[in-house]
């Protein structure tokens, strides 16, 4: 389900629809008949303890053994046009050994629904880039984990403080245009590109980042989307190069496009992204002076994926279920059994500054095959399992094991 589509997903007593820039549970307040709405999602994933892992990746989410995430949304209609929405998320991750971390995340914003062609959002909200960033609830993507393309190149989930305009240009076209505080290059890590630059800050930004998106929904069940991000991530920092003080700008240019098509019981998705980062030599000095270890970032990066899935249950059943018996966990009319496959290709260091090429770095030059299944006991509850084969073409292959079995449970309400 994409921005502007009016499809619905039914849970036991209510209807889920999707507001531009938000996933299903996060959108509930916009379609509620009441003044307030409470919704949320949860996901609990298990991956066998991974070997051959470089802890320099700096993000336990990329090599965890157990993940437990629960999020609650509270929305309130101040008026019919002015809507408050907020999220409180708890997360605990561990690697099955000695490393563990917990995180509490708060997201809050206000929408003003001026006209169908012009609405506004201000606060801390997800940026509209790529696919998963606005479809990050577990029933909205097949695999246990989000794709590496949309974790290492597009750092989902990507939330910033700012303002966004959005609306429908026509029945076939809609748009978003965001302005936000930007990333912080001081926190970048070699193996995850700009991912660690995300942070929730309450200070005034040193520069403004821009993130536009344009979607075509003129053909039933088809979405074509193109989006981008441009911004200065230097945040006013300076470094000394050749005995001269230099300002770090670390400009990011990131583009993404995807096509998604739902045909009968099939779902097809293709996505590509390409990014550029300036001042990688200055970022190396900045991270070195801040943490003692310089980070070698790619000046050019890319990633793409192809994914196909099919709900095979209608082909297994001899006839459609007629029973109306259902409960919070089970509904025979909404049950699905989906098999899927996905291929990803990405490189966090497609091009490296010539002065940094000989320095040690963590590089993800990955080709990944994932295949698995999803079982929905009802539309808003999913059980997942998949097998993943990974090949890092970089000589210093210190990423997680090449073969992974991942399992998970997810739900929204």
C-alpha positions in Angstrom: 0.0 0.0 0.0 1.5 3.3 -1.1 0.9 7.0 -0.7 -2.4 8.0 -2.1 -3.8 4.5 -2.5 -7.2 4.0 -0.9 -6.9 0.3 -0.2 -7.7 -0.9 3.2 -6.6 -3.7 5.6 -9.2 -4.9 8.0 -8.5 -5.9 11.5 -11.0 -7.3 13.9 -13.2 -4.2 14.5 -11.6 -1.4 12.5 -10.2 -0.4 9.2 -6.6 0.5 8.5 -5.7 3.0 5.7 -2.5 4.7 4.9 -1.6 8.4 5.1 1.2 9.7 3.0 4.6 9.3 4.7 3.2 6.9 7.3 2.7 3.2 7.7 -0.6 1.6 8.5 -0.8 1.7 12.3 0.7 5.1 12.4 -2.0 6.4 10.1 -5.0 5.3 12.2 -5.9 8.7 13.7 -6.4 10.2 10.2 -9.2 7.8 9.4 -10.8 7.4 12.9 -14.4 8.5 13.6 -13.3 9.4 17.1 -11.3 12.4 18.4 -8.5 10.1 19.5 -6.9 6.8 18.3 -4.5 4.4 19.9 -2.6 1.9 17.6 0.8 0.3 17.3 2.9 -2.6 16.2 5.3 -5.1 17.5 8.0 -7.4 16.1 10.1 -10.1 17.8 12.9 -11.7 15.7 15.4 -14.4 16.3 18.6 -15.0 14.3 21.1 -17.7 15.3 24.3 -16.2 16.9 26.3 -14.8 14.0 30.0 -15.5 13.5 32.7 -13.6 11.5 31.2 -10.3 12.5 33.1 -7.0 12.5 31.8 -5.0 15.6 33.1 -2.0 13.7 29.8 -2.0 11.9 28.8 0.0 15.0 25.1 -1.0 14.8 23.9 -4.0 16.7 20.7 -4.1 14.7 22.8 -5.3 11.7 24.1 -8.4 13.5 21.7 -9.1 16.4 20.5 -12.5 17.6 17.4 -11.3 19.2 15.3 -8.2 18.6 12.2 -7.1 20.6 10.4 -4.0 19.4 7.1 -2.5 20.5 5.6 0.8 19.5 2.4 2.6 20.4 0.9 5.5 18.5 -1.4 8.1 20.1 -3.3 10.5 17.9 -5.7 13.3 18.7 -7.8 15.5 16.4 -7.5 19.0 17.8 -9.9 20.0 15.1 -11.0 18.2 11.9 -8.1 19.8 10.1 -5.4 19.9 12.8 -4.2 16.5 14.0 -1.6 15.5 16.6 0.2 12.2 16.2 2.9 10.6 18.4 4.8 7.4 18.8 6.5 5.8 21.8 8.8 2.9 20.9 10.7 0.5 23.1 13.4 -1.7 21.6 15.8 -4.3 23.1 18.5 -6.0 21.0 21.2 -8.5 21.9 23.8 -10.6 20.0 23.3 -13.8 22.1 26.7 -13.2 23.8 27.7 -10.2 25.8 26.5 -7.2 23.7 23.0 -5.8 24.2 21.3 -2.4 24.0 18.0 -0.9 24.6 16.5 2.2 23.1 13.5 4.5 23.7 12.4 6.5 20.8 9.7 9.3 20.7 8.2 10.7 17.6 5.7 13.5 17.5 4.2 15.8 14.8 1.2 17.8 13.9 -0.6 17.7 10.5 -2.7 20.6 9.1 -5.1 19.3 6.4 -5.6 22.5 4.4 -6.8 21.2 1.1 -6.5 17.8 -0.8 -3.7 19.3 -2.8 -1.9 20.9 0.1 -1.4 19.5 3.6 1.5 20.3 6.1 3.3 18.3 8.7 5.7 19.6 11.3 7.7 17.8 14.0 9.7 14.6 14.2 8.5 12.4 11.4 9.8 9.7 8.9 11.3 11.1 5.7 9.6 10.0 2.4 12.5 8.3 0.7 12.6 4.7 -0.6 10.0 2.1 0.2 10.5 0.7 3.7 10.9 4.0 5.5 7.2 4.6 5.2 6.2 0.9 5.2 8.2 -0.2 8.1 5.6 -2.1 10.1 6.2 -5.9 10.0 3.1 -6.9 8.0 4.2 -4.5 5.2 7.3 -6.3 4.0 8.1 -9.9 3.5 11.5 -10.7 5.1 12.2 -10.9 8.9 14.6 -8.0 8.5 14.4 -5.0 6.2 16.6 -5.2 3.1 20.2 -4.3 3.4 19.8 -1.8 0.6 17.3 0.1 2.8 19.4 -0.2 5.9 22.9 0.5 4.6 22.3 2.9 1.7 18.9 4.3 2.7 19.1 4.3 6.5 15.6 3.3 7.4 13.9 4.0 9.7 15.0 7.6 9.0 13.4 10.3 11.2 14.3 13.9 11.3 12.9 17.2 12.8 11.4 19.4 10.1 8.3 20.3 8.1 6.7 18.6 5.1 4.2 19.6 2.5 2.1 16.9 0.7 -1.0 16.4 -1.3 -2.6 15.1 -4.4 -1.9 16.8 -7.7 -4.5 14.7 -9.5 -6.1 11.2 -9.2 -3.0 9.7 -10.6 -0.2 11.8 -9.0 0.7 12.8 -5.5 3.8 14.5 -3.9 5.7 15.2 -0.7 8.3 17.9 -0.1 10.2 17.9 3.2 12.7 20.2 4.8 14.6 18.9 7.8 17.6 19.4 10.1 19.9 16.9 8.4 22.4 14.2 9.5 25.5 14.5 11.5 28.7 13.3 9.8 30.6 13.2 13.0 28.8 9.9 13.8 29.4 8.2 10.4 30.9 4.7 10.2 32.7 3.1 7.3 30.6 0.0 6.9 27.2 1.6 7.2 27.8 4.8 5.2 25.4 7.6 6.5 23.2 5.4 8.7 24.8 6.4 12.1 24.3 10.1 11.2 20.6 9.9 12.2 19.8 11.5 15.5 16.9 13.2 17.2 18.1 16.7 18.0 16.2 19.7 19.6 18.7 22.3 18.5 18.5 24.7 15.6 19.9 23.1 12.5 23.1 24.5 10.9 21.8 23.6 7.4 18.5 22.6 5.9 18.0 19.3 4.1 15.5 18.8 1.3 13.6 15.5 0.6 11.1 15.5 -2.3 9.0 12.5 -3.5 6.7 12.1 -6.5 4.3 9.1 -6.8 2.3 7.8 -9.8 -0.8 5.7 -8.8 -2.8 6.0 -12.0 -2.9 2.3 -12.7 -4.8 0.0 -10.3 -2.5 -1.8 -7.9 0.6 -0.2 -9.4 2.8 2.4 -7.7 5.8 4.2 -9.3 7.8 6.4 -7.0 10.9 8.6 -7.2 12.4 10.3 -4.2 15.5 12.1 -3.1 17.5 13.7 -0.3 19.9 16.6 -0.4 21.7 18.2 2.6 24.8 19.3 4.4 25.7 16.9 7.2 28.7 18.8 8.5 26.7 20.6 11.1 29.3 23.4 11.3 32.2 21.2 12.2 35.8 22.1 11.2 39.0 20.1 10.8 42.7 20.9 10.3 44.0 19.8 6.9 47.5 20.8 5.8 47.7 23.3 8.8 44.6 25.0 7.5 41.2 25.0 9.2 38.5 23.7 6.9 34.7 23.5 7.3 33.2 20.1 6.9 30.2 20.3 4.6 29.7 16.6 3.8 27.0 17.2 1.3 24.7 14.2 0.6 22.9 13.6 -2.7 20.7 10.5 -2.5 18.2 9.3 -5.0 15.8 6.4 -5.0 13.0 4.9 -7.2 10.8 1.9 -6.9 8.0 0.2 -8.7 5.5 -2.0 -6.8 2.7 -4.1 -8.4 0.1 -6.2 -6.8 -1.4 -8.7 -9.3 -4.0 -11.2 -8.0 -2.1 -13.1 -5.3 1.4 -11.8 -6.5 3.4 -8.9 -5.2 6.4 -7.6 -7.2 8.8 -4.9 -6.1 11.9 -3.4 -7.7 14.0 -0.6 -6.0 17.2 1.2 -6.8 19.2 3.9 -5.1 22.4 5.8 -5.7 24.2 8.2 -3.4 27.1 10.7 -3.3 28.9 12.1 -0.3 31.4 15.0 -0.5 34.3 15.8 1.9 35.1 12.2 2.7 38.7 13.2 3.5 37.5 15.8 6.0 35.0 13.2 7.5 38.0 10.9 8.1 39.8 13.6 10.1 36.6 14.6 11.9 35.8 11.1 13.0 39.4 10.5 13.9 39.6 13.6 16.2 36.2 12.8 17.7 36.6 9.0 18.3 40.3 8.3 17.7 39.6 6.1 14.7 39.2 7.7 11.2 36.3 6.4 9.2 36.7 5.8 5.4 33.4 6.6 3.8 32.4 5.9 0.2 32.1 8.9 -2.1 29.7 7.0 -4.3 27.4 4.2 -3.3 24.6 2.2 -4.9 22.1 -0.5 -4.2 19.2 -2.2 -5.9 16.8 -5.1 -5.3 14.2 -7.3 -6.9 11.5 -9.1 -4.9 8.6 -11.3 -5.8 6.1 -13.0 -3.6 2.9 -15.1 -4.0 0.1 -16.0 -1.6 -0.3 -19.7 -2.4 -3.2 -20.5 -0.1 -5.9 -19.8 -2.7 -4.3 -22.4 -4.9 -4.1 -25.0 -2.1 -7.7 -24.5 -0.9 -10.3 -26.3 -2.9 -12.8 -23.5 -2.3 -13.0 -20.1 -0.5 -13.6 -20.3 3.2 -17.2 -19.6 4.1 -16.9 -19.8 7.9 -17.5 -16.5 9.6 -15.9 -17.6 12.8 -12.9 -15.5 13.8 -11.2 -14.0 16.8 -8.3 -11.6 17.5 -5.8 -14.2 16.3 -7.5 -16.1 13.5 -9.7 -15.3 10.5 -10.0 -17.9 7.8 -11.0 -15.3 5.2 -7.9 -13.2 5.8 -5.4 -16.0 6.2 -2.4 -16.0 3.8 0.6 -18.3 3.1 3.1 -16.3 1.0 6.4 -17.5 -0.5 8.9 -14.9 -1.6 12.4 -14.4 -3.1 14.6 -11.4 -3.1 17.9 -10.5 -4.7 20.0 -7.5 -3.5 23.2 -5.9 -4.7 24.8 -3.0 -3.0 28.2 -1.3 -2.4 29.0 1.2 0.3 32.3 2.1 -1.3 31.7 2.2 -5.1 34.2 5.0 -5.2 36.7 6.0 -2.5 38.8 9.2 -2.2 42.2 8.4 -3.7 44.0 9.6 -0.6 42.0 7.1 1.6 42.0 4.0 -0.5 45.0 2.4 1.2 43.5 2.9 4.7 41.7 0.1 6.6 37.9 0.2 6.3 34.8 -1.9 6.7 33.2 -2.2 3.3 30.0 -3.9 2.3 30.1 -4.9 -1.3 27.3 -7.3 -1.0 25.2 -9.7 -3.1 22.4 -11.2 -1.1 19.8 -13.9 -1.9 16.8 -14.3 0.4 14.0 -16.8 0.2 11.3 -17.5 2.7 7.6 -17.6 3.7 5.1 -15.6 5.6 2.0 -17.0 7.3 -0.8 -14.5 8.2 -3.3 -16.0 10.7 -5.2 -12.9 9.9 -4.3 -9.8 8.0 -2.6 -7.9 10.8 -0.6 -10.8 12.3 2.3 -12.5 10.6 4.8 -15.3 11.3 8.0 -15.1 9.2 10.9 -17.4 8.3 13.6 -17.0 5.7 17.0 -18.2 4.6 19.7 -15.8 3.4 22.9 -16.3 1.5 25.3 -13.4 1.6 28.5 -12.8 -0.4 30.7 -9.9 0.4 33.0 -9.2 -2.6 35.3 -7.0 -0.5 38.5 -8.8 0.5 38.1 -8.0 4.2 34.8 -9.9 4.5 33.9 -9.4 8.2 30.1 -9.0 7.8 27.7 -11.6 9.3 27.8 -15.2 8.3 27.2 -15.9 4.7 24.2 -18.2 5.5 21.5 -17.0 7.9 18.2 -18.5 9.0 15.9 -15.7 10.4 12.6 -16.1 12.1 10.1 -13.5 13.4 6.6 -12.6 14.6 4.9 -9.3 13.8 1.6 -7.6 14.3 -0.2 -4.3 14.1 -3.3 -3.0 15.9 
